[in-house]
Amino acid sequence: MGGSDPSGRLVRPFTLTGGRTRPSRADFTLITTVTAADPQPETATRPQPEHTRILRLCARPMAVAELAARLDLPVSVVVIMLCDLLEAGRITVRPPRSVTTPDPDLLQKVREGLGRL
C-alpha cells in the first residue's frame, strides 16, 4: 500500500472499517469462499480503494483466510469489509460444505477388505 508506516500501510486497519470492531453478519469463517459478483451492481455506490482491491482479488473464488493474507490485513478487518461488500451485492459467499461422519460399519468393511490384500 505504501506510506511511512513501517508495515507499508498508508491507512490503519481501524479506518478501513470505519472504527467498527465487529462484523455486521456471521456468514464468514476462515474457509468461506468469496467471489466478486459478475456483473457488479450498477446501483451500488463507488467502492473504496481497499474494497476495489478485494473485488480484484476475488475475481476467482478465494477463501477468507487467503484473502486476508494477500491483503496483509487481520482477518477481522477483512471480514468487516466483506460484510460491506456482501450487503452492497458486490460479492457472493459460499459457506464451506458440511462434512458428514462416515458410517463406521462401512469403514470396518473397507478395513477388512484391505486386510485381505
BADOMI-403296 format. One record per residue: residue number from 1; residue in three letters; chain; x, y, z of N, C-alpha, C in turn. Coordinates in steps of 0.001 Angstrom, whole numbers. Layout:
! residues N
+-----+---------+--------+---------+---------+---------+---------+---------+---------+---------+---------+---------+
! num ! residuo ! cadena !     n.u !     n.v !     n.w !    ca.u !    ca.v !    ca.w !     c.u !     c.v !     c.w !
+-----+---------+--------+---------+---------+---------+---------+---------+---------+---------+---------+---------+
! NUM !     ALA !      A !       X !       Y !       Z !       X !       Y !       Z !       X !       Y !       Z !
...
+-----+---------+--------+---------+---------+---------+---------+---------+---------+---------+---------+---------+
! end
This chain:
! residues 117
+-----+---------+--------+---------+---------+---------+---------+---------+---------+---------+---------+---------+
! num ! residuo ! cadena !     n.u !     n.v !     n.w !    ca.u !    ca.v !    ca.w !     c.u !     c.v !     c.w !
+-----+---------+--------+---------+---------+---------+---------+---------+---------+---------+---------+---------+
!   1 !     MET !      A !     804 !   -1188 !       0 !       0 !       0 !       0 !     851 !    1258 !       0 !
!   2 !     GLY !      A !    1984 !    1234 !     600 !    2910 !    2362 !     564 !    2601 !    3398 !    1609 !
!   3 !     GLY !      A !    3642 !    4036 !    2151 !    3470 !    5070 !    3148 !    4638 !    5067 !    4100 !
!   4 !     SER !      A !    4569 !    5905 !    5139 !    5680 !    5991 !    6070 !    5575 !    4984 !    7202 !
!   5 !     ASP !      A !    4485 !    4297 !    7317 !    4294 !    3263 !    8322 !    5280 !    2134 !    8049 !
!   6 !     PRO !      A !    5982 !    1606 !    9104 !    6937 !     515 !    8890 !    6343 !    -701 !    8193 !
!   7 !     SER !      A !    5042 !    -961 !    8388 !    4424 !   -2116 !    7742 !    4076 !   -1821 !    6293 !
!   8 !     GLY !      A !    4252 !    -556 !    5863 !    3967 !    -197 !    4488 !    2529 !     215 !    4265 !
!   9 !     ARG !      A !    1724 !     249 !    5311 !     323 !     634 !    5166 !     177 !    2138 !    5213 !
!  10 !     LEU !      A !    -636 !    2650 !    4329 !    -953 !    4064 !    4315 !   -2109 !    4349 !    5264 !
!  11 !     VAL !      A !   -2999 !    3382 !    5407 !   -4202 !    3551 !    6218 !   -4204 !    2504 !    7319 !
!  12 !     ARG !      A !   -4526 !    2920 !    8517 !   -4607 !    1987 !    9641 !   -5853 !    1109 !    9487 !
!  13 !     PRO !      A !   -5776 !    -147 !    9947 !   -6920 !   -1056 !    9785 !   -8234 !    -529 !   10350 !
!  14 !     PHE !      A !   -8197 !     190 !   11489 !   -9465 !     646 !   12062 !  -10136 !    1706 !   11200 !
!  15 !     THR !      A !   -9377 !    2401 !   10371 !  -10009 !    3361 !    9470 !  -10665 !    2647 !    8287 !
!  16 !     LEU !      A !  -10151 !    1492 !    7926 !  -10751 !     719 !    6839 !  -12144 !     228 !    7209 !
!  17 !     THR !      A !  -12365 !      28 !    8501 !  -13653 !    -478 !    8960 !  -14541 !     623 !    9517 !
!  18 !     GLY !      A !  -14106 !    1863 !    9414 !  -14894 !    2962 !    9972 !  -14972 !    2896 !   11483 !
!  19 !     GLY !      A !  -13963 !    2314 !   12106 !  -13934 !    2187 !   13559 !  -14717 !     995 !   14097 !
!  20 !     ARG !      A !  -15361 !     248 !   13217 !  -16131 !    -919 !   13664 !  -15188 !   -2043 !   14056 !
!  21 !     THR !      A !  -15557 !   -2762 !   15084 !  -14721 !   -3872 !   15546 !  -15403 !   -5224 !   15391 !
!  22 !     ARG !      A !  -16685 !   -5210 !   15037 !  -17427 !   -6467 !   14867 !  -18124 !   -6456 !   13509 !
!  23 !     PRO !      A !  -18131 !   -7610 !   12842 !  -18839 !   -7690 !   11560 !  -20344 !   -7577 !   11764 !
!  24 !     SER !      A !  -21029 !   -7114 !   10750 !  -22482 !   -6971 !   10829 !  -23209 !   -8291 !   10574 !
!  25 !     ARG !      A !  -22469 !   -9287 !   10108 !  -23050 !  -10602 !    9801 !  -22133 !  -11694 !   10337 !
!  26 !     ALA !      A !  -22667 !  -12899 !   10426 !  -21877 !  -14034 !   10902 !  -21679 !  -15059 !    9796 !
!  27 !     ASP !      A !  -21684 !  -14622 !    8525 !  -21580 !  -15525 !    7380 !  -20166 !  -16063 !    7141 !
!  28 !     PHE !      A !  -19170 !  -15448 !    7724 !  -17792 !  -15722 !    7325 !  -17020 !  -16557 !    8334 !
!  29 !     THR !      A !  -16336 !  -17576 !    7799 !  -15350 !  -18341 !    8551 !  -14047 !  -18209 !    7775 !
!  30 !     LEU !      A !  -12990 !  -18790 !    8277 !  -11706 !  -18711 !    7571 !  -11748 !  -19383 !    6209 !
!  31 !     ILE !      A !  -12601 !  -20397 !    6056 !  -12624 !  -21138 !    4796 !  -13848 !  -20826 !    3932 !
!  32 !     THR !      A !  -14601 !  -19797 !    4302 !  -15701 !  -19353 !    3457 !  -15127 !  -18852 !    2139 !
!  33 !     THR !      A !  -15746 !  -19229 !    1036 !  -15273 !  -18817 !    -286 !  -16018 !  -17560 !    -728 !
!  34 !     VAL !      A !  -15249 !  -16574 !   -1178 !  -15797 !  -15293 !   -1608 !  -15481 !  -15101 !   -3087 !
!  35 !     THR !      A !  -16473 !  -14624 !   -3846 !  -16290 !  -14349 !   -5265 !  -16932 !  -13005 !   -5583 !
!  36 !     ALA !      A !  -16268 !  -12206 !   -6393 !  -16835 !  -10927 !   -6824 !  -18050 !  -11192 !   -7698 !
!  37 !     ALA !      A !  -19100 !  -10406 !   -7487 !  -20312 !  -10541 !   -8303 !  -20004 !  -10104 !   -9730 !
!  38 !     ASP !      A !  -20563 !  -10834 !  -10680 !  -20337 !  -10502 !  -12079 !  -21664 !  -10545 !  -12802 !
!  39 !     PRO !      A !  -22151 !   -9453 !  -13286 !  -21557 !   -8111 !  -13271 !  -21801 !   -7419 !  -11930 !
!  40 !     GLN !      A !  -20997 !   -6404 !  -11670 !  -21163 !   -5618 !  -10459 !  -22476 !   -4843 !  -10536 !
!  41 !     PRO !      A !  -23164 !   -4683 !   -9404 !  -24422 !   -3935 !   -9424 !  -24189 !   -2473 !   -9807 !
!  42 !     GLU !      A !  -25039 !   -1952 !  -10673 !  -24889 !    -575 !  -11132 !  -25375 !     426 !  -10093 !
!  43 !     THR !      A !  -26287 !      17 !   -9247 !  -26870 !     936 !   -8278 !  -26004 !    1140 !   -7045 !
!  44 !     ALA !      A !  -25000 !     312 !   -6859 !  -24157 !     408 !   -5669 !  -23258 !    1640 !   -5759 !
!  45 !     THR !      A !  -22921 !    2176 !   -4597 !  -22016 !    3322 !   -4554 !  -20617 !    2881 !   -4954 !
!  46 !     ARG !      A !  -19803 !    3840 !   -5310 !  -18429 !    3547 !   -5725 !  -17641 !    2985 !   -4538 !
!  47 !     PRO !      A !  -16993 !    1844 !   -4725 !  -16272 !    1228 !   -3599 !  -14997 !    1998 !   -3248 !
!  48 !     GLN !      A !  -14594 !    1866 !   -1990 !  -13336 !    2437 !   -1517 !  -12178 !    1677 !   -2174 !
!  49 !     PRO !      A !  -10979 !    2258 !   -2219 !   -9842 !    1565 !   -2857 !   -9577 !     170 !   -2282 !
!  50 !     GLU !      A !   -9731 !      12 !    -983 !   -9480 !   -1292 !    -367 !  -10538 !   -2306 !    -804 !
!  51 !     HIS !      A !  -11783 !   -1838 !    -937 !  -12841 !   -2719 !   -1416 !  -12587 !   -3111 !   -2868 !
!  52 !     THR !      A !  -12102 !   -2175 !   -3657 !  -11783 !   -2460 !   -5055 !  -10694 !   -3523 !   -5140 !
!  53 !     ARG !      A !   -9730 !   -3432 !   -4267 !   -8641 !   -4425 !   -4240 !   -9192 !   -5818 !   -3907 !
!  54 !     ILE !      A !  -10120 !   -5884 !   -2952 !  -10750 !   -7161 !   -2602 !  -11496 !   -7715 !   -3810 !
!  55 !     LEU !      A !  -12251 !   -6851 !   -4498 !  -13011 !   -7297 !   -5664 !  -12091 !   -7831 !   -6757 !
!  56 !     ARG !      A !  -10953 !   -7181 !   -6947 !   -9989 !   -7648 !   -7950 !   -9446 !   -9029 !   -7576 !
!  57 !     LEU !      A !   -9094 !   -9196 !   -6299 !   -8559 !  -10486 !   -5851 !   -9614 !  -11590 !   -5922 !
!  58 !     CYS !      A !  -10869 !  -11218 !   -5750 !  -11952 !  -12211 !   -5729 !  -12590 !  -12415 !   -7096 !
!  59 !     ALA !      A !  -11892 !  -12029 !   -8152 !  -12403 !  -12318 !   -9493 !  -12574 !  -13820 !   -9653 !
!  60 !     ARG !      A !  -11726 !  -14565 !   -8969 !  -11854 !  -16020 !   -8860 !  -12125 !  -16337 !   -7403 !
!  61 !     PRO !      A !  -12831 !  -17416 !   -7117 !  -13162 !  -17741 !   -5724 !  -11914 !  -17804 !   -4844 !
!  62 !     MET !      A !  -12041 !  -17220 !   -3647 !  -10914 !  -17182 !   -2722 !  -11435 !  -17312 !   -1291 !
!  63 !     ALA !      A !  -10719 !  -18073 !    -477 !  -11085 !  -18243 !     929 !  -10753 !  -16966 !    1699 !
!  64 !     VAL !      A !  -11509 !  -16712 !    2741 !  -11320 !  -15515 !    3559 !   -9891 !  -15461 !    4111 !
!  65 !     ALA !      A !   -9365 !  -16574 !    4585 !   -8017 !  -16596 !    5155 !   -6968 !  -16218 !    4106 !
!  66 !     GLU !      A !   -7108 !  -16736 !    2904 !   -6159 !  -16408 !    1836 !   -6274 !  -14937 !    1453 !
!  67 !     LEU !      A !   -7471 !  -14435 !    1418 !   -7701 !  -13031 !    1091 !   -7023 !  -12132 !    2119 !
!  68 !     ALA !      A !   -7188 !  -12441 !    3395 !   -6546 !  -11659 !    4452 !   -5026 !  -11705 !    4326 !
!  69 !     ALA !      A !   -4497 !  -12871 !    3984 !   -3047 !  -12998 !    3824 !   -2547 !  -12167 !    2649 !
!  70 !     ARG !      A !   -3258 !  -12197 !    1546 !   -2839 !  -11421 !     371 !   -2961 !   -9927 !     593 !
!  71 !     LEU !      A !   -3935 !   -9522 !    1395 !   -4112 !   -8098 !    1698 !   -3197 !   -7639 !    2826 !
!  72 !     ASP !      A !   -2605 !   -8597 !    3531 !   -1758 !   -8314 !    4692 !   -2535 !   -7517 !    5739 !
!  73 !     LEU !      A !   -3751 !   -7992 !    6004 !   -4622 !   -7369 !    6992 !   -5148 !   -8442 !    7936 !
!  74 !     PRO !      A !   -5515 !   -8051 !    9160 !   -6118 !   -9030 !   10069 !   -7428 !   -9566 !    9495 !
!  75 !     VAL !      A !   -7706 !  -10823 !    9761 !   -8926 !  -11457 !    9259 !  -10154 !  -10680 !    9726 !
!  76 !     SER !      A !  -10143 !  -10203 !   10963 !  -11305 !   -9481 !   11491 !  -11602 !   -8226 !   10673 !
!  77 !     VAL !      A !  -10582 !   -7535 !   10215 !  -10766 !   -6340 !    9397 !  -11313 !   -6722 !    8032 !
!  78 !     VAL !      A !  -10762 !   -7765 !    7441 !  -11210 !   -8221 !    6124 !  -12676 !   -8669 !    6195 !
!  79 !     VAL !      A !  -13058 !   -9353 !    7252 !  -14442 !   -9813 !    7386 !  -15400 !   -8619 !    7455 !
!  80 !     ILE !      A !  -15039 !   -7586 !    8159 !  -15897 !   -6398 !    8236 !  -16043 !   -5769 !    6853 !
!  81 !     MET !      A !  -14950 !   -5690 !    6099 !  -15028 !   -5133 !    4749 !  -15847 !   -6048 !    3832 !
!  82 !     LEU !      A !  -15726 !   -7364 !    4011 !  -16518 !   -8309 !    3217 !  -18010 !   -8166 !    3522 !
!  83 !     CYS !      A !  -18346 !   -7904 !    4773 !  -19752 !   -7670 !    5122 !  -20295 !   -6478 !    4342 !
!  84 !     ASP !      A !  -19507 !   -5409 !    4261 !  -19917 !   -4224 !    3491 !  -20177 !   -4593 !    2035 !
!  85 !     LEU !      A !  -19252 !   -5357 !    1451 !  -19381 !   -5741 !      44 !  -20566 !   -6680 !    -179 !
!  86 !     LEU !      A !  -20804 !   -7595 !     758 !  -21933 !   -8515 !     639 !  -23255 !   -7753 !     711 !
!  87 !     GLU !      A !  -23347 !   -6831 !    1637 !  -24573 !   -6046 !    1785 !  -24825 !   -5147 !     582 !
!  88 !     ALA !      A !  -23752 !   -4755 !    -119 !  -23887 !   -3930 !   -1326 !  -24141 !   -4782 !   -2570 !
!  89 !     GLY !      A !  -24122 !   -6114 !   -2420 !  -24347 !   -7001 !   -3552 !  -23148 !   -7133 !   -4472 !
!  90 !     ARG !      A !  -21961 !   -6785 !   -3973 !  -20751 !   -6812 !   -4808 !  -20012 !   -8144 !   -4760 !
!  91 !     ILE !      A !  -20337 !   -9003 !   -3785 !  -19700 !  -10320 !   -3701 !  -20761 !  -11374 !   -3439 !
!  92 !     THR !      A !  -20394 !  -12616 !   -3730 !  -21206 !  -13756 !   -3327 !  -20372 !  -14580 !   -2361 !
!  93 !     VAL !      A !  -21041 !  -15252 !   -1463 !  -20371 !  -16011 !    -415 !  -20870 !  -17435 !    -449 !
!  94 !     ARG !      A !  -19923 !  -18358 !    -395 !  -20293 !  -19777 !    -347 !  -19695 !  -20372 !     920 !
!  95 !     PRO !      A !  -20558 !  -20766 !    1861 !  -20039 !  -21362 !    3093 !  -19377 !  -22704 !    2806 !
!  96 !     PRO !      A !  -18500 !  -23125 !    3696 !  -17870 !  -24442 !    3499 !  -18920 !  -25538 !    3557 !
!  97 !     ARG !      A !  -18682 !  -26585 !    2776 !  -19605 !  -27725 !    2791 !  -19509 !  -28427 !    4131 !
!  98 !     SER !      A !  -20641 !  -28885 !    4604 !  -20615 !  -29620 !    5867 !  -20017 !  -31001 !    5622 !
!  99 !     VAL !      A !  -19263 !  -31441 !    6570 !  -18612 !  -32748 !    6473 !  -19429 !  -33730 !    7294 !
! 100 !     THR !      A !  -19807 !  -34806 !    6662 !  -20558 !  -35828 !    7383 !  -19601 !  -36919 !    7843 !
! 101 !     THR !      A !  -19914 !  -37486 !    8967 !  -19094 !  -38565 !    9502 !  -19414 !  -39843 !    8744 !
! 102 !     PRO !      A !  -18381 !  -40538 !    8253 !  -18637 !  -41780 !    7518 !  -19252 !  -42852 !    8429 !
! 103 !     ASP !      A !  -19969 !  -43740 !    7812 !  -20604 !  -44843 !    8524 !  -19520 !  -45772 !    9085 !
! 104 !     PRO !      A !  -19486 !  -45995 !   10404 !  -18456 !  -46863 !   11000 !  -18477 !  -48288 !   10451 !
! 105 !     ASP !      A !  -19664 !  -48816 !   10139 !  -19757 !  -50175 !    9588 !  -19080 !  -50252 !    8218 !
! 106 !     LEU !      A !  -19301 !  -49222 !    7405 !  -18683 !  -49184 !    6090 !  -17160 !  -49101 !    6214 !
! 107 !     LEU !      A !  -16678 !  -48282 !    7130 !  -15230 !  -48177 !    7336 !  -14631 !  -49508 !    7786 !
! 108 !     GLN !      A !  -15343 !  -50213 !    8640 !  -14865 !  -51513 !    9107 !  -14780 !  -52501 !    7945 !
! 109 !     LYS !      A !  -15771 !  -52497 !    7070 !  -15755 !  -53391 !    5910 !  -14603 !  -53059 !    4973 !
! 110 !     VAL !      A !  -14341 !  -51775 !    4780 !  -13209 !  -51366 !    3936 !  -11906 !  -51833 !    4571 !
! 111 !     ARG !      A !  -11792 !  -51680 !    5884 !  -10576 !  -52095 !    6588 !  -10361 !  -53611 !    6448 !
! 112 !     GLU !      A !  -11420 !  -54360 !    6618 !  -11321 !  -55810 !    6467 !  -10947 !  -56184 !    5047 !
! 113 !     GLY !      A !  -11537 !  -55507 !    4081 !  -11231 !  -55785 !    2682 !   -9785 !  -55482 !    2355 !
! 114 !     LEU !      A !   -9255 !  -54386 !    2892 !   -7847 !  -54040 !    2655 !   -6919 !  -55022 !    3351 !
! 115 !     GLY !      A !   -7361 !  -55564 !    4490 !   -6542 !  -56527 !    5227 !   -6367 !  -57833 !    4475 !
! 116 !     ARG !      A !   -7309 !  -58140 !    3565 !   -7203 !  -59369 !    2774 !   -6234 !  -59247 !    1612 !
! 117 !     LEU !      A !   -5844 !  -58041 !    1267 !   -4951 !  -57851 !     117 !   -3572 !  -58230 !     415 !
+-----+---------+--------+---------+---------+---------+---------+---------+---------+---------+---------+---------+
! end
